[in-house]
Amino acid sequence: MSRNVLITGASRGIGRAIATRLARDGDRIVVNYLRNEEAAETTCKAVRDAGGQALAVAADVRSPEALKRLTAESVEWMGTIDVLVHNAALGALKPMAKLRTSHWDLTLECSLRPFWLLTKLCLPHLSKNASVIGLSSLGSRQFTPGYGAMGAAKGGMEALTRQFAVELAPIRVNTVCGGLVETDALEWIPEIDQLRAHAQAATPLGRVGQPDDIAGAVAMLVSDDARWITGHVLVADGGLSAV
């Protein structure tokens, strides 16, 4: 049975991969994006080519008013929401000594606050068996150069995952914590070449991640096969954190 899906930050990278993967099941997908309409429409085409339906909606996840509009437009098009994926993330990747207050606020407003606020706004429209999914990363639990603010935001998402799973039951709430995944965003991480080389050498499965690796984990968590899983942070890192 097809589902109604809202994915933030779905115009490229991991968000696009999730949208395309869920489209194989014929899902209707709202593709949220910030500014790049062309990239969002590329995702919409990929969704349609994979067998789903798509609607691109521009909204800045930092803005409460924009999130209200995103919720309203999603509900107007789909009626209810069966899957809500919090993928959008933006923030400063700097050593703690170089972080400004504005950098810190930007990171948490883009990457942590929407996990709470958009879920709250969508709550009246979530179906009985809905799934809410967060996207975290290993920087939430181990050192990554320049990742202090973002790591704090992602760690907050993991904490809220457990809190929401109890408060919102029977709605299921889970988060995927990815290892190093090859996307455009990596180029903003300090010392990325050394970090990529280390991850590839240290990962037991012998490579860095691809967006489809995370999309597969999300697809599993929102499927009926995971109907007894909630409040869980699923690490998908090729075994890197086990080393």
C-alpha positions as CSV (number, residue, x, y, z in Angstrom):
1,M,0.0,0.0,0.0
2,S,1.3,3.4,-0.9
3,R,2.1,6.0,1.8
4,N,2.0,9.8,2.1
5,V,5.6,11.0,2.9
6,L,7.1,14.3,3.8
7,I,10.9,14.6,3.6
8,T,12.8,17.8,4.5
9,G,15.9,18.7,2.7
10,A,15.0,16.3,-0.2
11,S,16.4,18.1,-3.2
12,R,19.7,16.3,-3.2
13,G,22.1,13.9,-1.4
14,I,20.6,11.6,1.2
15,G,17.2,13.3,1.0
16,R,16.9,12.6,-2.7
17,A,18.0,9.0,-2.2
18,I,15.3,8.5,0.5
19,A,12.7,10.0,-1.7
20,T,13.7,7.8,-4.7
21,R,13.8,4.7,-2.6
22,L,10.4,5.2,-1.0
23,A,9.0,6.0,-4.5
24,R,9.5,2.3,-5.4
25,D,6.5,1.5,-3.3
26,G,4.3,4.0,-5.1
27,D,4.4,6.6,-2.3
28,R,3.3,10.2,-2.6
29,I,6.2,12.3,-1.5
30,V,6.5,16.0,-0.6
31,V,10.0,17.1,-1.6
32,N,10.9,20.0,0.7
33,Y,13.8,22.2,-0.3
34,L,15.3,25.6,0.6
35,R,16.2,27.5,-2.6
36,N,17.3,25.2,-5.4
37,E,14.1,24.6,-7.3
38,E,15.9,22.9,-10.2
39,A,17.4,20.3,-7.8
40,A,14.0,19.8,-6.2
41,E,12.4,19.2,-9.5
42,T,15.1,16.7,-10.4
43,T,14.2,14.8,-7.3
44,C,10.5,15.0,-8.2
45,K,11.3,13.5,-11.6
46,A,13.4,10.7,-10.0
47,V,10.4,10.0,-7.7
48,R,8.0,9.8,-10.6
49,D,10.4,7.7,-12.7
50,A,10.6,5.2,-9.8
51,G,6.9,4.9,-9.6
52,G,5.8,7.5,-7.0
53,Q,4.1,10.9,-7.0
54,A,5.9,14.1,-6.0
55,L,5.3,17.7,-5.0
56,A,8.1,20.2,-4.4
57,V,7.5,22.7,-1.6
58,A,10.0,25.4,-0.8
59,A,10.3,26.1,3.0
60,D,13.1,27.2,5.3
61,V,13.1,24.8,8.2
62,R,14.5,27.6,10.5
63,S,11.2,29.5,10.1
64,P,8.2,28.5,12.2
65,E,5.9,30.2,9.8
66,A,7.5,28.3,6.9
67,L,7.1,25.0,8.7
68,K,3.4,25.8,9.3
69,R,3.0,26.4,5.5
70,L,4.9,23.3,4.6
71,T,2.6,21.3,6.9
72,A,-0.5,22.9,5.4
73,E,0.6,22.4,1.8
74,S,1.5,18.8,2.5
75,V,-1.8,18.0,4.1
76,E,-3.7,19.8,1.4
77,W,-2.1,17.6,-1.2
78,M,-1.9,14.3,0.7
79,G,-4.6,14.5,3.3
80,T,-2.6,12.7,6.0
81,I,1.1,12.0,6.6
82,D,2.3,8.4,7.1
83,V,6.0,9.1,7.1
84,L,7.8,12.2,8.2
85,V,11.6,12.3,7.5
86,H,13.7,15.0,9.1
87,N,16.7,15.1,6.8
88,A,17.4,18.9,6.4
89,A,20.5,20.1,8.1
90,L,22.6,23.2,7.9
91,G,25.2,24.6,10.2
92,A,28.6,25.9,10.9
93,L,31.5,23.3,10.7
94,K,34.2,25.0,12.7
95,P,36.4,24.3,15.8
96,M,34.6,25.3,19.0
97,A,37.0,28.2,19.6
98,K,36.0,29.7,16.2
99,L,32.2,29.2,16.6
100,R,30.2,32.4,17.1
101,T,26.8,32.5,18.9
102,S,25.2,33.0,15.5
103,H,26.9,29.8,14.2
104,W,25.6,27.8,17.1
105,D,22.1,29.2,16.8
106,L,22.0,28.6,13.0
107,T,23.0,24.9,13.5
108,L,20.5,24.1,16.2
109,E,17.7,26.1,14.5
110,C,18.2,24.2,11.2
111,S,19.1,20.7,12.5
112,L,17.5,20.2,15.9
113,R,14.6,22.5,16.4
114,P,12.7,21.4,13.3
115,F,12.8,17.8,14.6
116,W,10.6,19.0,17.5
117,L,8.6,21.7,15.8
118,L,7.7,20.1,12.5
119,T,6.8,16.9,14.3
120,K,4.5,18.9,16.6
121,L,2.9,20.7,13.7
122,C,2.3,17.5,11.8
123,L,1.1,15.5,14.8
124,P,-2.6,16.2,14.2
125,H,-2.2,15.0,10.6
126,L,-0.1,11.8,11.3
127,S,-1.9,8.6,10.6
128,K,-2.3,6.1,13.4
129,N,0.5,3.9,12.3
130,A,2.8,6.7,11.1
131,S,6.6,6.7,11.4
132,V,8.8,9.7,12.2
133,I,12.4,9.4,11.2
134,G,15.4,11.5,12.2
135,L,18.8,11.6,10.5
136,S,21.9,11.7,12.7
137,S,25.5,10.9,12.2
138,L,28.5,9.4,14.1
139,G,29.6,13.0,14.9
140,S,26.9,12.9,17.6
141,R,28.9,10.3,19.6
142,Q,32.6,10.6,18.6
143,F,35.0,13.3,17.6
144,T,34.8,14.7,14.1
145,P,36.9,17.8,13.2
146,G,34.8,21.0,13.2
147,Y,31.6,19.1,14.2
148,G,31.0,20.4,17.7
149,A,27.8,22.3,17.0
150,M,26.4,19.8,14.5
151,G,27.3,16.9,16.7
152,A,25.3,18.6,19.6
153,A,22.3,19.1,17.3
154,K,22.4,15.5,16.1
155,G,22.9,14.2,19.7
156,G,19.8,16.2,20.6
157,M,17.8,14.5,17.9
158,E,18.8,11.1,19.2
159,A,17.6,12.1,22.7
160,L,14.3,13.4,21.3
161,T,13.9,10.1,19.4
162,R,13.6,8.2,22.7
163,Q,11.4,10.9,24.3
164,F,9.0,11.1,21.3
165,A,8.8,7.4,21.0
166,V,7.1,7.2,24.4
167,E,5.1,10.4,24.2
168,L,3.7,9.9,20.6
169,A,3.1,6.1,20.7
170,P,1.6,4.3,18.8
171,I,3.3,6.6,16.3
172,R,6.8,5.1,15.8
173,V,9.9,7.4,16.1
174,N,13.3,6.2,15.1
175,T,16.6,7.8,13.9
176,V,19.2,6.6,11.5
177,C,22.8,7.5,12.6
178,G,25.0,7.3,9.5
179,G,28.7,7.0,9.2
180,L,30.7,9.0,6.6
181,V,28.4,9.3,3.6
182,E,29.6,10.6,0.2
183,T,27.6,13.8,-0.5
184,D,28.3,17.3,-1.6
185,A,28.1,18.4,2.1
186,L,31.4,16.6,2.9
187,E,33.4,19.3,1.2
188,W,32.5,21.7,4.0
189,I,34.0,19.5,6.7
190,P,37.5,20.5,7.7
191,E,40.2,17.9,7.0
192,I,37.8,15.9,4.8
193,D,40.4,14.2,2.7
194,Q,42.1,12.8,5.7
195,L,38.8,11.9,7.3
196,R,37.6,10.1,4.2
197,A,40.8,8.2,3.9
198,H,40.7,7.2,7.5
199,A,37.0,6.1,7.3
200,Q,37.6,4.0,4.2
201,A,40.6,2.3,5.8
202,A,39.0,1.7,9.1
203,T,35.5,0.7,8.0
204,P,35.2,-3.2,8.2
205,L,33.0,-3.2,5.0
206,G,35.8,-1.4,3.2
207,R,34.2,1.8,1.9
208,V,32.6,5.1,2.9
209,G,28.8,5.2,2.7
210,Q,26.6,6.2,-0.2
211,P,23.2,8.0,0.1
212,D,21.4,4.8,-0.9
213,D,22.9,3.0,2.2
214,I,21.0,5.5,4.4
215,A,17.9,5.4,2.3
216,G,17.8,1.6,2.7
217,A,17.9,1.9,6.4
218,V,15.1,4.5,6.4
219,A,13.0,2.3,4.1
220,M,13.4,-0.6,6.5
221,L,12.4,1.4,9.6
222,V,9.2,2.8,8.0
223,S,8.2,-0.7,6.7
224,D,5.8,-3.1,8.3
225,D,8.8,-5.3,9.1
226,A,9.9,-2.7,11.7
227,R,6.4,-2.4,13.3
228,W,7.8,-3.4,16.7
229,I,10.8,-1.0,16.6
230,T,10.5,2.5,18.1
231,G,12.7,4.8,20.1
232,H,15.7,3.3,18.4
233,V,18.8,4.9,16.9
234,L,20.0,2.6,14.1
235,V,23.7,3.0,13.3
236,A,24.4,2.5,9.6
237,D,28.2,2.9,9.2
238,G,29.6,-0.2,7.7
239,G,30.9,-1.2,11.1
240,L,33.1,1.9,11.6
241,S,31.9,2.5,15.1
242,A,32.7,-1.0,16.1
243,V,36.4,-0.6,15.5
